Amino acid sequence: MDNIISQIQQLGFSAYEAKAYTALLVCQPASAYEIAKQAGIPTSKIYETVSRLVAREVICPLHSPDESRQEYAALAAADFLNRIRETTLAQTDELLPRLTGLSSMTATDPIWPLLSEVSIQRRVLEVINSTRHSLLISLWPQELEWLGNDLTRLEAFGVNIAMVHFGEPAQKIGATYHHPVEKTLYEEKGGRGLTLVADGNIVVIANYQADGSIEGSWSRNKTFVTVAEDYIKHDVYITKVTRFLGPAVKARFGRDYEQLRDVFDADA
């Protein structure tokens, strides 16, 4: 229940309003006093809380104001959330051009940190769901597990997808490339990574270390986007080469392409 209250607060409601609404869902119809008792709200606060919820049309009175006892009913959960969704969409659609008009043409796009797995997943899904033309993505099996459905849906919408997968992929989405030296790279880097570039103008990068530490970042910074885009494209190039010329490449550079990856020896 605490988690539900917290999530409703994130939608713009106070703690008392969230508690009163959820309490009324459980015990409706109910008087203000009964709502307060169910929700654990001080009676001195319940009437102003109920008044705010009535004004927001989240709960409604069931009797006329001149009756001695007033009871309330709560908006059904689906209607409650749909109203918030539609209101939020309308507000953001109206606000976006206004804010865009305020933006300085010389502003620098910063690199934003992503400090937890939850924030990384949320930002990745936001970016994927707003992609319109192309998506380059490099990932491991753990990330494909929670991204697979969204990537499949994106492909169905006609978005061009190139996916570099470390390890044999459980599913193929768009142009899928199996990176040939995933175990070696995991040992060298001490973990795995996730990189995606959407529509050539936004990048999200995350590192998942073997010791459990996680860090990530995202940006529209053109330099940052270009570096990430080139990184994924060059992995695509090397997987194509090793797929079609594998025996010859291994004979020249070693079973795990160790001489190919030795960037400090031009003759290796």
C-alpha positions, 0 to 999 in steps of 0.5 A: 500500500505504501508503494501505491500511495507513493505512486499516486503522489508522483501523479500530483496528489498529496499523501492525504489525497492519495490515502483518502482516495485509496481508502474510499475505493475499499470502503465506499460509500463512506462519510468523511469520518469513515474515510479518515478512519480507514485511511489513518488521516487526522480528522482535522485534515479530512474535510479539506482533503475530501474537498480537494478530491471533489474539486478534482472530480476524483470523488463525488458526494452522493447526497445534497449539501443540506442533508445531515449525512454526506457520503462519497464514492470514488472514481473507478481506478481505470477511469481515474488513471485514464483521466490523468493520462489524457490530462497529462497528454493534453498538457504536455502537447500544449506545453512542448512548443512553448518550452521549445520556443524558450530554448536557447539556440546555443544551448549545449546538450549535457550528458545526463547520469542514470544512477540506478537500474530502474532509471536506466530501464525507464529511460531506455524504454522511453527512448525506444517508444519515441523512436520513429525511423532507426534504432542501433542497439548493442546488448546482452541476453539479460537486456534482451529479456526485458527489451524484446517485446518493445523492440519487436513492436518497434520493428512492426511499426516499420522502424529500421533496427540493427541489433548487436547481440553478445551471445547467441540471440534468443530471438532475431529482431531487425538485422541481428548480429551475433558478436563473436567474442562475448566471453572474452569481452566480458572478462576484459571489461569486467561486465556487460554493456548496453548502448542504443542510438535512436534516430541518430539524435539520442543515445543511452549507455549503461554498464553492468559490472560483474560486482553488481555496480551499475552506471549509465548516462543519456544525451542528445549531445551530437559528439556523444551520439556520434561516438556511440553510433560509430561504436555500434556500426563498427561492431556490425562491420566486424560481425559481418566480416567474421560471419562470412570470412570466419575461418580465414580471419581466425587463421590470420588473427587467432581463434578469439581474434586476439591479434585483431583486437591488439590495437597497439600492434599494427603488424599483429 
